[in-house]
Amino acid sequence: MGDHYDVVIAGAGPAGAQCARDLAARDYDVVVLETENEDEFPRQSNKSTAGTFPSMMASFAVPDDVVMNFTDSVVLESPSNSFTREQSGAVLEFADFKRFLVRDGRERGAEYRFDARVSGPVVENGRAVGARYNGDEEVYGDVVVDATGPSAPLAKELGVSDLERERQAIGVEWEFDGVAVDHPDYPDLTDAMMLRLDHDLAPGGYSWIFHTGGDTAKVGLCYIQNESHRQYAADGMGIDDYLEHWLETDPRFTDAERIEGKNAHRGSAHIQPPEELSAPGFVAIGDTVPTIDPLWGEGIHKGMKSARAAAATADACLTGTKDVSGEAMSVYDRLWHSEVAPNAGTRLLLTELLYLAPNDRYDRLMADLRSADGDTLTEVNGGNRLAVRKLLHLSDLPLLARFARKRFGG
């Protein structure tokens, strides 16, 4: 048998690295296997918009020096309307954030192996007992964690991950300077994170501008290739074409130029409910299972919370009499549904309904949000069905009927 650890983690993204931090702080022997080369990490996996909120920073002791800009508001835009809400946030330099998590985990005692491409689990008597990497190399652990994202080589082989292609969201983002964040014809985006619902720009999804200070911003869009995308998309246009179209038609980008040395951030995530989360000796965290916020795409906080839930599960299973049976590992499932993504089903339904709406309905939504009480958006974001009903109108009946046909057939 090769090297043996308490916990083996595949993937050094935010979820994997945070899980290692938590476990190392509890004095567990933990090793993280990461595909990328250490000298360039995280060049290939620097994919996130990295917009998050102070609650994540405080909960996981993330230092301010990985923040590009602290924001004061969230702005929602539609083609002809907008809604602004005061809400503190932070736009991270994602690469610096990931490097901090790795560095801090190492200081706590976690071991990292870079240039280690994981290909599958080592299974004995129906239980995951390790991971294969770089062809025929193996490392063993009492608990195995898949934090590799949608590729999910461990989770797929163990039957935990069943990601559906039609539920896959794809996104692209560039960093620009020369962005007119305070253009007179648009809401002021100074120190703001803006999300725009507009099928002409992102059919079946949304676009964004995250202010990163001065005249710089992260600018991108994402969409699911769903029914709405097929309805509103123009023939022959890919995601880069839509971003170029936005840059060419929005006066906020008249003088904008891509920042030299900054590569495009490209990524994908699945917007669907997870069927399984664990197996004997195994848990899946982060984007290995669909953890990203289905409504607005925020994934960092939920990924970090899934890491903490996995670490707590491993701690419980390895303390006293070791028990890594399927029943014992299912503690993670309960924590995931109660602490990581509560009301995930309702929020997913709302997301699907939102993306089916036409542009003029987005305009009315902005007006409804401005006239609603201050807690309505918070309640909607939390999956409160009564709050959702406050934003519905009789004129939405055809949309709801279309949603029901799509969801339930007929």
N, C-alpha and C positions, 0 to 999 in steps of 0.2 A: 504494500500500500504506500502511496505517495504521502506528501505533507498533509497533516490533519489539523484542522482549526475548529473552533467552536462554531463559527459562521463563515460561510463563503458567499461573497456578494459578486454578482456579475454586473458590471457597469458602474462608472464613476460620475454619472450625472448627479444633479441635486439630490434625487431620491437615494441612490446608492451611497453617495458620499455622506449624506446625513445619517443614514442607517449605520454606517461605519462609525461616525462620530459618536452616536448614542451608545453603541455597543462597546466601543473602546473605552468610553468614559465609565462603563460598568466593569471594566477590566476583563472583558472577553477577548479571546484571541480571534481576530477577524482579518480576513484577507479580501481585497477588492481586485478583481480582474478587469482590466480596461483595454479595449481594442487599440486605442490611439497610442501614438508615440509620445513619451513624456515631454520631450523637448518642444513639441508643437501643440500639446494639449491646451485648450480644446478646439483646435482649428476645425476639425471635421464636425464636431458636435456643438458648435457655437450657434444654436438655432433658435433661441428664444427671444421674444421681444423684451422679456425680463421686466415687465411691469408688475409690481406687487404692492403690498400695503404694509404699514408699520406693524401690524399684528404679526406678520411673518418675521420681520426683522427682530422684533422683541422676543418672540417665542423661541427663535433658534439662534439668538445671540450673533446676528450677522452684523459686522461692523459697517459704519457709514462710508468707509473708504472704498467700498465696492459699488457705491451709488453714483450714477452719472448726474441725476437731478432729483431732488425732492419736489413733488407736485402737490398742488393745493386743491385741485378740482378734477372731476370727471365730466367730460362733455360728450353727449350723444347727438349725432347729426343725422338728419334724413336729407333727401334731395332739396327740400325747401324750408326746413325748419330745424330747430335744435332745442336741447335741454341741457342745462348746466347745473351740476350739483357740487357743493363743497365737500370734498373728501380727500384726506391726505393720502399720498401714495409715494412710491419711489420707483424710478426707472434705473435698473441695475446695469452695470457693465457685466454682461453675463459671463464672459470669459474670466474676469477677475473674481466673480462670485464663485464659479466652479473651482478655480485654483485655491481660493480661500478654504473651501470646504475640505479639499484634499489635504492641504497643508495642516489645517487644524486637526483633522482626523489622524494624520501621522503623528502629530505632537501628542495626541492622546494615546497612541500605541497601535493604531491600525496599520496593517501592511498593505502596500499597493504593488501590483505587478502590471506594468504597462506593456504594450505590444503583446497582449494576451487576448486573442480572439476566441471567445467562448462559442462552442459549436453544439453542445448538448449536455444533458445531465448524466451523471453516473447513478444508476438505479440498482438497488439490491433489495429483493423481497418486496417489491412494490413501493419502495421508499427512496426518495432522492437522498444520496449520501455524498454527492460531490458534483464537480463540473469538469467536462473535457474542454481543453483549449489548445490552440495551435497544433491541431492535428491529433496527436496521440498523448499529449500531456494531460495529467489529471491532478486535481487537488480535492481533498475530502473535507467534509464538515458535518457537524451534527444537524445544522440548519443551513439550507441553501436558499439564496434570495436572487430572484431575477429582477434586475433594474436596468435592463438593456433597451427599454423602449419598445416600439412596435415590432422590431425584429424578433424579440421574445424567443430565442432559441431554446431556453429551458422550459418556459411555460407552455410553449406549443407542443413540445414532445411529451410533456406530462399531462396534456389535456386540459390545462388551466386557461389558456388563451385561445379565443376563437374570434379574431378580429375580422370584421366584415369589410370588404373593399368599398362597398357602397356607403359605408359610414365613415370613410376616411376623409379627413379635412387636410388640405394642403395649403401651405402658406409661403410667402416670400417677403422679405423686408430688406431695405437698404438704409444706411445712415447718410443724412444729407446735411450740408450747411447752406446758408442762403434761403432758408425757409421763412416765409412771412407769417409767423405764428400769430401776429396781431393784425392780420389783414382786415381792412374796414368792412368788407362785405361778408365776413364770416365771424363766428364767435371767437373771442380772444382765447387763444390756446397757450398763452404764457403760463408756464408751470402747470400744464394740464396733460391728461391722457384723454385723447379723443377717439371715439369709435363711431364709424359712419355706416348706417344701413342704407344701401343704395345699390339696387340690382344692376344699374348701368356701370358701376365700378367693380362690384364684387357679386356677381349673380349667385345667389344661394349662400351668401356669407356676409362679410363686412370688411371694411378697411379701417386704417388707423393712422393717427399722427401722435407720437409720444414725444413731448418736448424734452430735450436733453440739455437745455441751457443755451443762452444767447440766441443765435439764429439756427441752431442745430436741432435735428429731430430724427427719430426713427419713424420710417414711413413704410407701410406694407399693407397687404391684404391677404385674406384666406377665404376659402369656400369649400363646401362639400359638393361633390359632383352628384347632386341629388336631383329630385324632380324640379325644384326651383331653378337650379343651375341649368338644367336642360331647357326649361321654358324661357329663361331670360338671356342665356348666353348667346353670343354672336358666333356664327360659324367660323371655325379656323382660329379662334383666339384662345391662347393659353394664359396661364396665370401671369407670366411676364408681360404679355401683351396688355392685359388689363392694368397692370401697374404703370406701364408706359403711357397708356391712354389717360389715366388719372393725372400723371405728372404733366402731360401736355395740355390738359383742359382746365386744370384748377389753377387760378392765378396765384395761389399761395406758393406755387413751385416755379414761378417765372424765372427767378434767379437762383434756383436751387441746383446744387451740384453734389454728386456723390463724394463723400469724404474719402480722400486718397488713403489707401492701405486698409480700408474696411471692406471686407467681402460681404456678399449677400448672405443673409440668414435664411436658410431654407429648412423647412421641417414639415412633419405630418403628425397627426394624432387622430385617434378614432373617437367619434362621438356616438357612444352606444353604452348600454348598461352592461357591466361585467357579469358573466354567468358564474365563473369560479374565481376565487382569489388565492386559494391555498390547496395544498395536498400534503400527504405525510412527509414531514421533514422539509417543507417547501412553502414559500410565499412569493407572490409577485407584487411589485410596488411601482410607483410612478406611472409612466405611460406604457409599461408592459401590459397593464390592464387599463381600461379607459378611465383615467383619473382626472383629466383636464376638465375644467368647468365647461359644461355644455353650452351655457348661455353666452358667456363673454370670452371664453378661451383662456382664462387665467389658470396656469398649471403649476407654477412654482409652489405656491402655498399648499395646495392639495398634495402635490408630490412629496413635499417635506413632511406633511402630516402622515401620509401613508408610510413613510420611512420610520417615523417615530412609533407608529402602531406596530410595524413589523419588529422593531427593536424590543418593544414591550412584550410582544408575543414570544420572541426568542428567549427573552429573559425569564418569562414565566415557565417556558417549557424546559429550560436548562437549569433552573434553580431546584435544589433538593433532588428528588428522584427524577431523572431525565425522562421526559415523555414528549416525543415528537410525532405522535400518532396523528392521523387525520383529524380526530376530534380535538386534540390538544391544539393543533395548529389553526383550527377554525376560529379560535379566539380572535385571530386577525380579521376574519370576515366580519365578525360582529363589531369590532372596533372601526373597521373601514366604513360600514354602513351607518354607524352612530356618530363617529367623530370626524372622519375624512370627508365623506360626501353624503350627509343626511339629505333626504328628499331628492335624491338624484333622479328618481323616476319622474317626478313632477317637473323638475327643471328640464329634463330631456324632452318631455312632451311640449313644454313651453318653447323650447328651442326650435323644435320641428314646426310648430305653429307659426313662430315668428318668421322663420325663413320662407314659409309659404306666402306670407303677406306681400301684396304689391307695394310699390313705392309710395303711392298716395296714402296707404294705410300707415306707413312709417311716419309721414308728415303729421297725421292725426295723432299718432302715439306720442309724439313730442309735445303736442298741445295738451294731451291728456295728462302727461307727466307733470307739466308745469302747473296745471290746475289742481292736481291731486295733493294730498297732504304729504308732508316730508318723509313719512315712513313708508309710503306705498312702494317706492322702488326697492327699498331694503327688503320689504316683505315679499315682493315679487322675486327678487334675487334669491330669497330663502326658500322659494317653492311654495309660498302660501297661496292656496287656490282661491281663497276669498279675495285676496289682493288682486289676483289675476282677473277675477270677474269684474272688479271695479273698472278695468281698462277695456272691457268688451262692450260692444254696441249691437243693436239689432241688425245694423248693416253688415255685421261680421258673420251672420248666419251662413251665407254661401261659402265663406272661407272656412268656417267650422265644419260644414258638410264636406267640403273637399278634404279637409284634414282627416275626418272620420273615414272617408273612403280610402284614403292613402294608408291610414293606420290599421284599419280593420278589414279592408277589402270590401267588395261589393260595388 
